[in-house]
Amino acid sequence: MEDGKLSLDLLMGLSIFLFTFIFVANFLPGVFADVRNEISLANQAYRISALLVEDPGYNSTWFMDINPDNCRGEEYRPGLASYVNDTTTVFNELEIGKIEKLAELLSIPDCRERVKFLLGLNLSEMGGQTFKFNVSLRNLSGELITKDGNVLLNHGDILPNHGDIIYPGQIVKFERIVYLSQMVDNCHIIAERCVAKLEVVVWI
Amino acid sequence: MDLKAQTFTLEGVAASLLILIATYTIFQSTVVMSPSWSEFNNIQLKQLGYDILRVLDNPEGGNSSLRGFIDNLTCSDGRYFAPAEFSSNLSAILDSLHTSGRVELIWVNESRIETAVLSNFSKIPTPNAVRVSRFVVSSNDCLPNAMVVEVRLTLWR
């Protein structure tokens, strides 16, 4: 009579091990589910800052054509870079008119949501993630840039860490050094340019 | 007929199957560990460097501009000094960004590549420093035979 080649102990041990291993391997991605969306925060912050600082927007007269009445219906894309002679984008030179228009649109909830959609921060219609963002212009000392006594740009969604509220998730900030097309109240004049810092903050 | 060795063969088969399943499971999993997450600081610093050089490159910028400071560069005993205006403005920008910087000028002198380090920005960078450059058409007696000068800014935190 021949004995069995595989013992029952071996088979049971192997089965339990394989079952546990496959269980863990399949549910491991779920461990990172909470942070997976936050991994792309840095990319979003960089992308928004590049769009604002290095693109004049679409079309080049968007800041004259768009207003709170048509901000939801028109196709446009905000961009703050100066566009000279209808041919040349001046990187890092931000047009005051465009900044003021962006601030106006971001201060109205409906227009703000539309701007976020046009900047690619609201991908819910395509099954993606929605991000919140805030954009501000500060001088080299950290103070908000003002023009004629009014803050030029500190708009978007309300920053999550304010007062006693502690936001538990990731917040990413991306900074750019820029200069403005006109002199304002409190920028630093460097190389005959009104230098400021654009800060883009993105979170979920 | 000796049948004792078959258990080892079966165990070998089981072990290889186990390794195969483990390897397949690992590689087909959808865990996303973005490598760019740790490089974000470098990206931020490098972008700031490009922005600084771009902002300073103003043809009408006087002594604070890239061209202006090269035109008015002074030198003695192998040390190079930028105009005070340029030094103070660049220091103000770097301080506001909590960053340290080193400025080098590179140009071609006949068949050699020469390098000059600005005295006020001559610290040794850390290993994680980033480097950005911008080319400026300018000349100065301190930079013999220079026609196009590379202004190289090294930044670190």
Chai-1 contact restraints between the chains, C-beta under 6 A:
chainA,res_idxA,chainB,res_idxB,connection_type,confidence,min_distance_angstrom,max_distance_angstrom,comment,restraint_id
A,K5,B,Q6,contact,1.0,0.0,6.0,A-B,restraint_1
A,K5,B,T7,contact,1.0,0.0,6.0,A-B,restraint_2
A,K5,B,L10,contact,1.0,0.0,6.0,A-B,restraint_3
A,L6,B,L10,contact,1.0,0.0,6.0,A-B,restraint_4
A,A25,B,T25,contact,1.0,0.0,6.0,A-B,restraint_5
A,P29,B,S29,contact,1.0,0.0,6.0,A-B,restraint_6
A,P29,B,T30,contact,1.0,0.0,6.0,A-B,restraint_7
A,P29,B,V31,contact,1.0,0.0,6.0,A-B,restraint_8
A,F32,B,V31,contact,1.0,0.0,6.0,A-B,restraint_9
A,R36,B,V32,contact,1.0,0.0,6.0,A-B,restraint_10
A,I39,B,S34,contact,1.0,0.0,6.0,A-B,restraint_11
A,A42,B,F40,contact,1.0,0.0,6.0,A-B,restraint_12
A,N92,B,D51,contact,1.0,0.0,6.0,A-B,restraint_13
A,N92,B,R54,contact,1.0,0.0,6.0,A-B,restraint_14
A,L140,B,A92,contact,1.0,0.0,6.0,A-B,restraint_15
A,L140,B,S96,contact,1.0,0.0,6.0,A-B,restraint_16
A,R176,B,D51,contact,1.0,0.0,6.0,A-B,restraint_17
A,I177,B,D51,contact,1.0,0.0,6.0,A-B,restraint_18
A,I177,B,I52,contact,1.0,0.0,6.0,A-B,restraint_19
A,I177,B,V55,contact,1.0,0.0,6.0,A-B,restraint_20
A,Y179,B,V55,contact,1.0,0.0,6.0,A-B,restraint_21
A,I190,B,S64,contact,1.0,0.0,6.0,A-B,restraint_22
A,I190,B,N89,contact,1.0,0.0,6.0,A-B,restraint_23
A,A191,B,L56,contact,1.0,0.0,6.0,A-B,restraint_24
A,A191,B,N58,contact,1.0,0.0,6.0,A-B,restraint_25
A,A191,B,G61,contact,1.0,0.0,6.0,A-B,restraint_26
A,A191,B,S64,contact,1.0,0.0,6.0,A-B,restraint_27
A,A191,B,S65,contact,1.0,0.0,6.0,A-B,restraint_28
A,E192,B,N58,contact,1.0,0.0,6.0,A-B,restraint_29
A,E192,B,E60,contact,1.0,0.0,6.0,A-B,restraint_30
A,E192,B,G61,contact,1.0,0.0,6.0,A-B,restraint_31
A,R193,B,N58,contact,1.0,0.0,6.0,A-B,restraint_32
A,V195,B,V55,contact,1.0,0.0,6.0,A-B,restraint_33
